[in-house]
Amino acid sequence: MFSKNLWLRIAGTIFGFVAILHLLRIITGVPVLIGGWLLPVWVNWMGLLATGFLGFWLWKLSGNNKTQ
């Protein structure tokens, strides 16, 4: 059976990857259309903050957990 630390790190890595994608969209300014609506860049700033925080928090939590 896998440990909880492994699953926390996997989830943290996924959140970190999504945060990087948000950052890339902010830097490049690629337009994103959803149903004909142009997604504003501030949505990516909010997504970057949320996913970056969650990824960091999950990695930190996986290091503090001593049970295997």
C-alpha positions, 0 to 999 in steps of 0.5 A: 500500500502506498503511503500518505506522503506519496499521495500528498506529493503527487497531488502537490506536483499536479498543483505545481504543474498547473501553477506553472501553466497559469504563469506561462499564460500570464507571461505569454498572454495567449488568448483563451476563449471559452464559449466565445468569451475571452478569459481575462488574465486576472483569472490566471493570477488568481489561479496561480496564487491558489494552485501555487499555495496548494502545491506548496502546502501539500509538499510541506505537509508531506514532509511533516507527516512521519507516519508511513 
